[in-house]
Amino acid sequence: MVKSNGTNGHTTTWDGNAMTQTDMMEKDTVLVLDHEDNVIGSASKRTSHEFKTEQQRGILHRAFSVFLFDESTGELLLQQRASTKITFPNVWTNTCCSHPLHGMEPPEVDKPEAVANGTVVGAKYAAIRKLDHELGIPAHELPVEKFKFLTRLHYWAADTVTHGNESPWGEHEIDYVLFFCIKDKSELTIKPHPDEVDAYKWVTREGLTDMMADKKLLFSPWFRLICKKWLLNSWWKDLNATMTTDVHCDFVNIHKFDPPKEHLGGLGKAGPLFEDDAQGDASKKQGAYGKVKTHKEPIVKQLSHIDEVFAAIYFMYIKPLKSNLDSAYIKDTFDADDLAFCDEILVKVSRSFAAVIRQLPSTMLVDILIFYLVLRALDTIEDDTTSFPSQEVKIGHLLSFHKTALADPTWTMDGVGEADEKRLLQNFDKCHRVYAKLGDKSRRVITDIAQRMATGMAEFVGKDLGQGTKDISQYNRYCHFVAGLVGEGLSRLFAASGLEKPSFAGELFLSDQMGLFLQKTNIIRDYLEDYVDHRAFWPQTVWKKYAETGELGYFTKQEDPKVRVKSLECLNELVTDALELAPDCLAYMSKLQCEEIFRFCAIPQVMAISTLEKCYSNSDVFTGVVKIRKGTSCKLILSTNTLAEVHDIFYLFAQRIIAKATADRAKGVMDPSFHRSIKACDNILEMTSAGREKQQWARRMPLAVSTLLLGAAGAYSYSGAKLKIPYLREGLLLVAAGVYAFGPSAMLGSSGLKAAKTLRKNK
């Protein structure tokens, strides 16, 4: 029996043997949580486990799962839950699983600092209480200090197997995993409670695998998740290390799982909450990708932009980006099968970036392709929050990546990442064989950047980013490590190719700014995905000025008019912070001389300025992912051939942001960043005005000339001229079309950029 402090302040006694299943449902008070595992209230066991329309997955609460082992045999003690249990009866599961309760003595409520240092004595006391109640194991046989806390998982499951597709019952828990070892099972007293346990069994790891293969047996969904993710292939396999070291401990992350498919639904008709690939959904990308909706314009509205429709047709069928992968140099240098895998996986992990890489000159195309895949592999390791037994293990892999993945031709990694990112790591030896045939300069650049990026990633792995980065300085530092270094690496590879000046390798500041511009745009756009993934990057010194609750999730409550105002103010400050980098990006591009390299750099930059304009003062950022139209993307890609074209694009979108800001101001919206936003856009306008005027002149003059020619053709057709010149009208129409189509590029003259083959000839 355990003492309990009742709601009236008097001490009562919790005695499981004196209560029925219904009594415990009504009287036990569980710890209600937010998604960060903070205790925010209480609820009866019954209320928290009810699945219904107004609470699809019940109420999130704290739980524990005990795994008790016999050290002498390595066996695990399983129990079969009693048939009289209300939730998940008859299933086989781990030794004991239940809930810490409010009001217990000793206290069963653990604070965040207890989780951070791994003590969680509250959960351990709850485990001792329930092991006694369910299995009759006396408390004196279970010293609290012998329990080992490993990690937490956030899962949910409707009890549809017992109660049918519209089950009113289920679990929604953040579960604390606890291990306990005894020297020999003969030392343990076991007297199961008939209302709790129908049977118990000691099993080896191989025995459990056989049991789980038996389709006649039922297993609890949480046990199945833990077995698949950790127990069978890691924790149990290395039981001594699990119990005597912290190698498998993770006190930072809360690992998230949707249930097996048969446990979706229930009376609340709940669909996937996390869509974790634990269930094998290979269509999902890593992290929170795909877990929040993407805001798309209706097809009718997209088709109303006629210029974009024609641009899409022209780009897709008439003038797509040319691939240089089939060049003789590449075919003679690299193994066809290995290169085919690298190209195929590049398309899978980044379709848009693949086309931009393929159009690069053949002498540097593969260098950039491999550089991208190496960093994507590194990024996959960093982003995986569930596969590593501890943060220390992940950090070890990051810091040694340049010495393993880039030095060992047989190196691969399995079980990390999701879908195609996972395949990249599983087949990394193919990437290495291509990497090994690159020039010495390129390999040194790739290795150096990978090592430095990994060091930066390791610095941030241990930080709690659930509420974003600490301040602008840390925000910039993170962007430098994951994107600024990429810019530096690209500049050095450009110089190493001989297609840009050797001095280009020293453009470190502008390279860094280019990377930050792209990364900050992605971070702004991906607010909701990153928040859902509990790994956000919006700087706290910015967003806390606007969030009245002090929580980053404050901005998701868009149904509140006050929140909508504050969220847009925060968003616009961050957009402005990114816009202030644009002049440096333009300065970088002005220094390029190779037209293919220029296009490679310009395409993501014009996409970024377009995305920032789309995000500015747009509340959709807080309810999903905002993306520019595909037609807009095609039009932008077709307009990245010269610096004047790029200036024209930057001018256009800066002008649109000014128009949005001034329109809001006219409506009485007092955005704190208004003047700063206008100044940032004015700086862009000033820097790009000459290019804008040049492009406008190039567009207007051919239009005027073609219009005059069309008029002449029409006048000739309807005139009573006696002298008939054969095909004059048709000729005028043809010339008019040619002037309109090719006049702009002809009137602009030389862009100053040269094709790679021309640069090579000149050398």
Secondary structure, 3 states (H helix, E strand, C coil): CEEEECCCCCEEEECHHHCCHHHHHHHCEEEEECCCCCEEEEEEHHHHHECECCECCCCCEEEEEEEEEECCCCEEEEEEECCCCCCCCCCEECCEEECCECCEECCCCCCHHHHHCCCCHHHHHHHHHHHHHHHCCCHHHCCHHHCEEEEEEEEEEECHHHHCCCCCEEEEEEEEEEEEEECCHHHCCCCCCCCCEEEEEEECHHHHHHHHHCCCCCECHHHHHHHHHHHHHHHCCCHHHHHHCCCCCCCCCEEEECCCHHHCECCCCECCCCCCHHHCCCCCCCCCCCCCCEECCCHHHHHCCHHHHHHHHHHHHHCCCCCCCCCHHHHHHCCHHHHHHHHHHHHHHCHHHHHHHHCCCHHHHHHHHHHHHHHHHHHHHHHCCCCCCCHHHHHHHHHHHHHHCCCCCCCCCCCCCCHHHHHHHHCHHHHHHHHCCCCHHHHHHHHHHHHHHHHHHHHHHCCCCCCCCCCHHHHHHHHHHHHHHHHHHHHHHHHHHCCCCHHHHHCHHHHHHHHHHHHHHHHHHCHHHHHHCCCCCCCHHHHCCCCCCCCHHHHHCCCCHHHHHHHHHHHHHHHHHHHCCHHHHHHHHHCCCEHHHHHHHHHHHHHHHHHHHHHCCCHHHHCCEECCCHHHHHHHHCCCCCHHHHHHHHHHHHHHHHHHHHHHHHCCCCCCCHHHHHHHHHHHHHHHHHHHHHHHHHHHHHHHHHHHHHHHHHHHHHCCCCCCCCCHHHHHHHHHHHHHHHHHHHHHCCCCCECHHHHHHHC
